[in-house]
Amino acid sequence: MPTIFYTLLFWIYWLIAASMGAIMFAALIREHDRGVQATVAMLLVPVILRLLLIK
């Protein structure tokens, strides 16, 4: 039973991380204000590192 629970948590975690990255990348592309782009870029770096299994 715990194996199924932890597997489910694992996939939920990665689903949240991937969707967060996609949302921030879309905001980075669509936004024209440089201040907002800089903020999104700074927030996007840890998400990309997490998705690449570096951090």
PyMOL Python script that loads the backbone (N, CA, C, O; Angstrom):
from pymol import cmd

cmd.read_pdbstr("""\
ATOM      1  N   MET A   1       0.807  -1.209   0.000  1.00  0.00           N
ATOM      2  CA  MET A   1       0.000   0.000   0.000  1.00  0.00           C
ATOM      3  C   MET A   1       0.851   1.273   0.000  1.00  0.00           C
ATOM      4  O   MET A   1       0.567   2.174  -0.790  1.00  0.00           O
ATOM      5  N   PRO A   2       1.876   1.391   0.845  1.00  0.00           N
ATOM      6  CA  PRO A   2       2.662   2.627   0.818  1.00  0.00           C
ATOM      7  C   PRO A   2       3.334   2.869  -0.536  1.00  0.00           C
ATOM      8  O   PRO A   2       3.550   4.021  -0.912  1.00  0.00           O
ATOM      9  N   THR A   3       3.664   1.817  -1.265  1.00  0.00           N
ATOM     10  CA  THR A   3       4.314   1.993  -2.553  1.00  0.00           C
ATOM     11  C   THR A   3       3.391   2.726  -3.530  1.00  0.00           C
ATOM     12  O   THR A   3       3.842   3.618  -4.250  1.00  0.00           O
ATOM     13  N   ILE A   4       2.139   2.371  -3.564  1.00  0.00           N
ATOM     14  CA  ILE A   4       1.182   3.041  -4.441  1.00  0.00           C
ATOM     15  C   ILE A   4       1.007   4.494  -4.016  1.00  0.00           C
ATOM     16  O   ILE A   4       0.929   5.386  -4.860  1.00  0.00           O
ATOM     17  N   PHE A   5       0.946   4.730  -2.717  1.00  0.00           N
ATOM     18  CA  PHE A   5       0.797   6.093  -2.195  1.00  0.00           C
ATOM     19  C   PHE A   5       1.985   6.963  -2.595  1.00  0.00           C
ATOM     20  O   PHE A   5       1.798   8.085  -3.066  1.00  0.00           O
ATOM     21  N   TYR A   6       3.206   6.457  -2.412  1.00  0.00           N
ATOM     22  CA  TYR A   6       4.394   7.232  -2.741  1.00  0.00           C
ATOM     23  C   TYR A   6       4.565   7.415  -4.244  1.00  0.00           C
ATOM     24  O   TYR A   6       5.074   8.443  -4.692  1.00  0.00           O
ATOM     25  N   THR A   7       4.151   6.445  -5.005  1.00  0.00           N
ATOM     26  CA  THR A   7       4.182   6.588  -6.460  1.00  0.00           C
ATOM     27  C   THR A   7       3.215   7.671  -6.901  1.00  0.00           C
ATOM     28  O   THR A   7       3.543   8.486  -7.764  1.00  0.00           O
ATOM     29  N   LEU A   8       2.046   7.685  -6.325  1.00  0.00           N
ATOM     30  CA  LEU A   8       1.064   8.715  -6.630  1.00  0.00           C
ATOM     31  C   LEU A   8       1.587  10.103  -6.241  1.00  0.00           C
ATOM     32  O   LEU A   8       1.441  11.051  -7.013  1.00  0.00           O
ATOM     33  N   LEU A   9       2.182  10.231  -5.078  1.00  0.00           N
ATOM     34  CA  LEU A   9       2.754  11.509  -4.657  1.00  0.00           C
ATOM     35  C   LEU A   9       3.872  11.949  -5.594  1.00  0.00           C
ATOM     36  O   LEU A   9       3.986  13.131  -5.919  1.00  0.00           O
ATOM     37  N   PHE A  10       4.691  11.004  -6.025  1.00  0.00           N
ATOM     38  CA  PHE A  10       5.788  11.289  -6.938  1.00  0.00           C
ATOM     39  C   PHE A  10       5.270  11.893  -8.237  1.00  0.00           C
ATOM     40  O   PHE A  10       5.791  12.906  -8.704  1.00  0.00           O
ATOM     41  N   TRP A  11       4.241  11.273  -8.824  1.00  0.00           N
ATOM     42  CA  TRP A  11       3.718  11.760 -10.095  1.00  0.00           C
ATOM     43  C   TRP A  11       2.953  13.066  -9.929  1.00  0.00           C
ATOM     44  O   TRP A  11       2.967  13.899 -10.835  1.00  0.00           O
ATOM     45  N   ILE A  12       2.296  13.262  -8.814  1.00  0.00           N
ATOM     46  CA  ILE A  12       1.617  14.542  -8.557  1.00  0.00           C
ATOM     47  C   ILE A  12       2.653  15.664  -8.435  1.00  0.00           C
ATOM     48  O   ILE A  12       2.455  16.760  -8.959  1.00  0.00           O
ATOM     49  N   TYR A  13       3.751  15.380  -7.743  1.00  0.00           N
ATOM     50  CA  TYR A  13       4.826  16.372  -7.596  1.00  0.00           C
ATOM     51  C   TYR A  13       5.369  16.787  -8.967  1.00  0.00           C
ATOM     52  O   TYR A  13       5.512  17.977  -9.248  1.00  0.00           O
ATOM     53  N   TRP A  14       5.668  15.806  -9.813  1.00  0.00           N
ATOM     54  CA  TRP A  14       6.232  16.135 -11.121  1.00  0.00           C
ATOM     55  C   TRP A  14       5.204  16.799 -12.027  1.00  0.00           C
ATOM     56  O   TRP A  14       5.574  17.623 -12.863  1.00  0.00           O
ATOM     57  N   LEU A  15       3.952  16.473 -11.888  1.00  0.00           N
ATOM     58  CA  LEU A  15       2.901  17.136 -12.655  1.00  0.00           C
ATOM     59  C   LEU A  15       2.810  18.614 -12.266  1.00  0.00           C
ATOM     60  O   LEU A  15       2.677  19.482 -13.129  1.00  0.00           O
ATOM     61  N   ILE A  16       2.881  18.889 -10.981  1.00  0.00           N
ATOM     62  CA  ILE A  16       2.857  20.277 -10.508  1.00  0.00           C
ATOM     63  C   ILE A  16       4.089  21.029 -10.990  1.00  0.00           C
ATOM     64  O   ILE A  16       3.975  22.165 -11.450  1.00  0.00           O
ATOM     65  N   ALA A  17       5.261  20.418 -10.893  1.00  0.00           N
ATOM     66  CA  ALA A  17       6.499  21.075 -11.326  1.00  0.00           C
ATOM     67  C   ALA A  17       6.473  21.358 -12.827  1.00  0.00           C
ATOM     68  O   ALA A  17       6.857  22.445 -13.258  1.00  0.00           O
ATOM     69  N   ALA A  18       6.028  20.400 -13.615  1.00  0.00           N
ATOM     70  CA  ALA A  18       5.988  20.594 -15.069  1.00  0.00           C
ATOM     71  C   ALA A  18       4.951  21.643 -15.470  1.00  0.00           C
ATOM     72  O   ALA A  18       5.206  22.466 -16.349  1.00  0.00           O
ATOM     73  N   SER A  19       3.801  21.613 -14.839  1.00  0.00           N
ATOM     74  CA  SER A  19       2.780  22.609 -15.183  1.00  0.00           C
ATOM     75  C   SER A  19       3.215  24.006 -14.753  1.00  0.00           C
ATOM     76  O   SER A  19       2.944  24.980 -15.455  1.00  0.00           O
ATOM     77  N   MET A  20       3.877  24.114 -13.624  1.00  0.00           N
ATOM     78  CA  MET A  20       4.386  25.409 -13.167  1.00  0.00           C
ATOM     79  C   MET A  20       5.418  25.943 -14.149  1.00  0.00           C
ATOM     80  O   MET A  20       5.417  27.131 -14.471  1.00  0.00           O
ATOM     81  N   GLY A  21       6.295  25.075 -14.623  1.00  0.00           N
ATOM     82  CA  GLY A  21       7.285  25.488 -15.614  1.00  0.00           C
ATOM     83  C   GLY A  21       6.642  25.937 -16.910  1.00  0.00           C
ATOM     84  O   GLY A  21       7.064  26.934 -17.497  1.00  0.00           O
ATOM     85  N   ALA A  22       5.632  25.222 -17.364  1.00  0.00           N
ATOM     86  CA  ALA A  22       4.951  25.582 -18.605  1.00  0.00           C
ATOM     87  C   ALA A  22       4.219  26.914 -18.472  1.00  0.00           C
ATOM     88  O   ALA A  22       4.238  27.732 -19.392  1.00  0.00           O
ATOM     89  N   ILE A  23       3.582  27.128 -17.340  1.00  0.00           N
ATOM     90  CA  ILE A  23       2.864  28.386 -17.119  1.00  0.00           C
ATOM     91  C   ILE A  23       3.838  29.563 -17.080  1.00  0.00           C
ATOM     92  O   ILE A  23       3.569  30.611 -17.668  1.00  0.00           O
ATOM     93  N   MET A  24       4.960  29.395 -16.394  1.00  0.00           N
ATOM     94  CA  MET A  24       5.929  30.482 -16.309  1.00  0.00           C
ATOM     95  C   MET A  24       6.610  30.723 -17.654  1.00  0.00           C
ATOM     96  O   MET A  24       6.891  31.870 -18.000  1.00  0.00           O
ATOM     97  N   PHE A  25       6.879  29.674 -18.410  1.00  0.00           N
ATOM     98  CA  PHE A  25       7.477  29.851 -19.729  1.00  0.00           C
ATOM     99  C   PHE A  25       6.521  30.594 -20.656  1.00  0.00           C
ATOM    100  O   PHE A  25       6.944  31.454 -21.429  1.00  0.00           O
ATOM    101  N   ALA A  26       5.239  30.265 -20.581  1.00  0.00           N
ATOM    102  CA  ALA A  26       4.239  30.971 -21.387  1.00  0.00           C
ATOM    103  C   ALA A  26       4.159  32.441 -20.984  1.00  0.00           C
ATOM    104  O   ALA A  26       4.024  33.313 -21.843  1.00  0.00           O
ATOM    105  N   ALA A  27       4.242  32.717 -19.702  1.00  0.00           N
ATOM    106  CA  ALA A  27       4.219  34.107 -19.235  1.00  0.00           C
ATOM    107  C   ALA A  27       5.467  34.847 -19.697  1.00  0.00           C
ATOM    108  O   ALA A  27       5.408  36.033 -20.020  1.00  0.00           O
ATOM    109  N   LEU A  28       6.590  34.148 -19.727  1.00  0.00           N
ATOM    110  CA  LEU A  28       7.836  34.762 -20.191  1.00  0.00           C
ATOM    111  C   LEU A  28       7.741  35.141 -21.661  1.00  0.00           C
ATOM    112  O   LEU A  28       8.219  36.203 -22.059  1.00  0.00           O
ATOM    113  N   ILE A  29       7.131  34.286 -22.469  1.00  0.00           N
ATOM    114  CA  ILE A  29       7.014  34.540 -23.901  1.00  0.00           C
ATOM    115  C   ILE A  29       5.976  35.626 -24.190  1.00  0.00           C
ATOM    116  O   ILE A  29       6.217  36.497 -25.026  1.00  0.00           O
ATOM    117  N   ARG A  30       4.845  35.587 -23.521  1.00  0.00           N
ATOM    118  CA  ARG A  30       3.737  36.498 -23.839  1.00  0.00           C
ATOM    119  C   ARG A  30       3.887  37.894 -23.252  1.00  0.00           C
ATOM    120  O   ARG A  30       3.357  38.854 -23.812  1.00  0.00           O
ATOM    121  N   GLU A  31       4.584  38.025 -22.158  1.00  0.00           N
ATOM    122  CA  GLU A  31       4.690  39.317 -21.479  1.00  0.00           C
ATOM    123  C   GLU A  31       5.685  40.210 -22.211  1.00  0.00           C
ATOM    124  O   GLU A  31       6.733  39.741 -22.654  1.00  0.00           O
ATOM    125  N   HIS A  32       5.359  41.500 -22.339  1.00  0.00           N
ATOM    126  CA  HIS A  32       6.224  42.435 -23.043  1.00  0.00           C
ATOM    127  C   HIS A  32       6.981  43.362 -22.097  1.00  0.00           C
ATOM    128  O   HIS A  32       7.937  44.018 -22.510  1.00  0.00           O
ATOM    129  N   ASP A  33       6.570  43.421 -20.855  1.00  0.00           N
ATOM    130  CA  ASP A  33       7.236  44.269 -19.875  1.00  0.00           C
ATOM    131  C   ASP A  33       8.518  43.585 -19.408  1.00  0.00           C
ATOM    132  O   ASP A  33       8.483  42.436 -18.966  1.00  0.00           O
ATOM    133  N   ARG A  34       9.643  44.281 -19.504  1.00  0.00           N
ATOM    134  CA  ARG A  34      10.939  43.695 -19.146  1.00  0.00           C
ATOM    135  C   ARG A  34      11.036  43.354 -17.661  1.00  0.00           C
ATOM    136  O   ARG A  34      11.701  42.386 -17.294  1.00  0.00           O
ATOM    137  N   GLY A  35      10.392  44.126 -16.817  1.00  0.00           N
ATOM    138  CA  GLY A  35      10.423  43.844 -15.383  1.00  0.00           C
ATOM    139  C   GLY A  35       9.731  42.537 -15.055  1.00  0.00           C
ATOM    140  O   GLY A  35      10.231  41.743 -14.257  1.00  0.00           O
ATOM    141  N   VAL A  36       8.586  42.314 -15.668  1.00  0.00           N
ATOM    142  CA  VAL A  36       7.848  41.069 -15.450  1.00  0.00           C
ATOM    143  C   VAL A  36       8.623  39.900 -16.042  1.00  0.00           C
ATOM    144  O   VAL A  36       8.673  38.828 -15.439  1.00  0.00           O
ATOM    145  N   GLN A  37       9.228  40.088 -17.210  1.00  0.00           N
ATOM    146  CA  GLN A  37      10.027  39.021 -17.822  1.00  0.00           C
ATOM    147  C   GLN A  37      11.213  38.653 -16.938  1.00  0.00           C
ATOM    148  O   GLN A  37      11.537  37.474 -16.796  1.00  0.00           O
ATOM    149  N   ALA A  38      11.858  39.646 -16.347  1.00  0.00           N
ATOM    150  CA  ALA A  38      12.992  39.370 -15.467  1.00  0.00           C
ATOM    151  C   ALA A  38      12.549  38.596 -14.226  1.00  0.00           C
ATOM    152  O   ALA A  38      13.234  37.672 -13.788  1.00  0.00           O
ATOM    153  N   THR A  39      11.415  38.970 -13.670  1.00  0.00           N
ATOM    154  CA  THR A  39      10.902  38.269 -12.492  1.00  0.00           C
ATOM    155  C   THR A  39      10.544  36.828 -12.825  1.00  0.00           C
ATOM    156  O   THR A  39      10.876  35.912 -12.073  1.00  0.00           O
ATOM    157  N   VAL A  40       9.871  36.627 -13.947  1.00  0.00           N
ATOM    158  CA  VAL A  40       9.492  35.272 -14.350  1.00  0.00           C
ATOM    159  C   VAL A  40      10.739  34.448 -14.640  1.00  0.00           C
ATOM    160  O   VAL A  40      10.790  33.267 -14.296  1.00  0.00           O
ATOM    161  N   ALA A  41      11.750  35.054 -15.272  1.00  0.00           N
ATOM    162  CA  ALA A  41      12.983  34.326 -15.568  1.00  0.00           C
ATOM    163  C   ALA A  41      13.686  33.881 -14.277  1.00  0.00           C
ATOM    164  O   ALA A  41      14.204  32.767 -14.200  1.00  0.00           O
ATOM    165  N   MET A  42      13.700  34.751 -13.273  1.00  0.00           N
ATOM    166  CA  MET A  42      14.324  34.373 -11.997  1.00  0.00           C
ATOM    167  C   MET A  42      13.551  33.255 -11.313  1.00  0.00           C
ATOM    168  O   MET A  42      14.151  32.385 -10.681  1.00  0.00           O
ATOM    169  N   LEU A  43      12.233  33.267 -11.429  1.00  0.00           N
ATOM    170  CA  LEU A  43      11.417  32.216 -10.830  1.00  0.00           C
ATOM    171  C   LEU A  43      11.466  30.926 -11.643  1.00  0.00           C
ATOM    172  O   LEU A  43      11.238  29.843 -11.105  1.00  0.00           O
ATOM    173  N   LEU A  44      11.759  31.037 -12.921  1.00  0.00           N
ATOM    174  CA  LEU A  44      11.777  29.874 -13.791  1.00  0.00           C
ATOM    175  C   LEU A  44      13.048  29.041 -13.632  1.00  0.00           C
ATOM    176  O   LEU A  44      13.025  27.834 -13.872  1.00  0.00           O
ATOM    177  N   VAL A  45      14.144  29.660 -13.236  1.00  0.00           N
ATOM    178  CA  VAL A  45      15.421  28.944 -13.109  1.00  0.00           C
ATOM    179  C   VAL A  45      15.332  27.772 -12.124  1.00  0.00           C
ATOM    180  O   VAL A  45      15.742  26.672 -12.495  1.00  0.00           O
ATOM    181  N   PRO A  46      14.827  27.930 -10.900  1.00  0.00           N
ATOM    182  CA  PRO A  46      14.748  26.769 -10.007  1.00  0.00           C
ATOM    183  C   PRO A  46      13.818  25.667 -10.529  1.00  0.00           C
ATOM    184  O   PRO A  46      14.057  24.483 -10.290  1.00  0.00           O
ATOM    185  N   VAL A  47      12.768  26.060 -11.235  1.00  0.00           N
ATOM    186  CA  VAL A  47      11.849  25.058 -11.783  1.00  0.00           C
ATOM    187  C   VAL A  47      12.547  24.248 -12.864  1.00  0.00           C
ATOM    188  O   VAL A  47      12.397  23.027 -12.915  1.00  0.00           O
ATOM    189  N   ILE A  48      13.309  24.912 -13.728  1.00  0.00           N
ATOM    190  CA  ILE A  48      14.043  24.200 -14.775  1.00  0.00           C
ATOM    191  C   ILE A  48      15.088  23.276 -14.157  1.00  0.00           C
ATOM    192  O   ILE A  48      15.251  22.138 -14.596  1.00  0.00           O
ATOM    193  N   LEU A  49      15.793  23.760 -13.143  1.00  0.00           N
ATOM    194  CA  LEU A  49      16.775  22.911 -12.480  1.00  0.00           C
ATOM    195  C   LEU A  49      16.120  21.693 -11.828  1.00  0.00           C
ATOM    196  O   LEU A  49      16.680  20.598 -11.852  1.00  0.00           O
ATOM    197  N   ARG A  50      14.960  21.881 -11.258  1.00  0.00           N
ATOM    198  CA  ARG A  50      14.227  20.775 -10.640  1.00  0.00           C
ATOM    199  C   ARG A  50      13.810  19.761 -11.689  1.00  0.00           C
ATOM    200  O   ARG A  50      13.927  18.556 -11.468  1.00  0.00           O
ATOM    201  N   LEU A  51      13.321  20.242 -12.838  1.00  0.00           N
ATOM    202  CA  LEU A  51      12.890  19.342 -13.910  1.00  0.00           C
ATOM    203  C   LEU A  51      14.067  18.597 -14.525  1.00  0.00           C
ATOM    204  O   LEU A  51      13.899  17.487 -15.029  1.00  0.00           O
ATOM    205  N   LEU A  52      15.252  19.192 -14.491  1.00  0.00           N
ATOM    206  CA  LEU A  52      16.440  18.527 -15.004  1.00  0.00           C
ATOM    207  C   LEU A  52      17.126  17.656 -13.944  1.00  0.00           C
ATOM    208  O   LEU A  52      18.193  17.095 -14.192  1.00  0.00           O
ATOM    209  N   LEU A  53      16.516  17.551 -12.783  1.00  0.00           N
ATOM    210  CA  LEU A  53      17.008  16.732 -11.664  1.00  0.00           C
ATOM    211  C   LEU A  53      18.368  17.219 -11.152  1.00  0.00           C
ATOM    212  O   LEU A  53      19.173  16.420 -10.673  1.00  0.00           O
ATOM    213  N   ILE A  54      18.623  18.519 -11.252  1.00  0.00           N
ATOM    214  CA  ILE A  54      19.879  19.081 -10.761  1.00  0.00           C
ATOM    215  C   ILE A  54      19.741  19.556  -9.332  1.00  0.00           C
ATOM    216  O   ILE A  54      20.662  19.394  -8.531  1.00  0.00           O
ATOM    217  N   LYS A  55      18.613  20.135  -9.006  1.00  0.00           N
ATOM    218  CA  LYS A  55      18.422  20.692  -7.660  1.00  0.00           C
ATOM    219  C   LYS A  55      17.407  19.877  -6.908  1.00  0.00           C
ATOM    220  O   LYS A  55      17.104  20.182  -5.754  1.00  0.00           O
TER     221      LYS A  55
END
""", "prot")
cmd.dss("prot")
cmd.show_as("cartoon", "prot")
cmd.util.cbc("prot")
cmd.orient("prot")
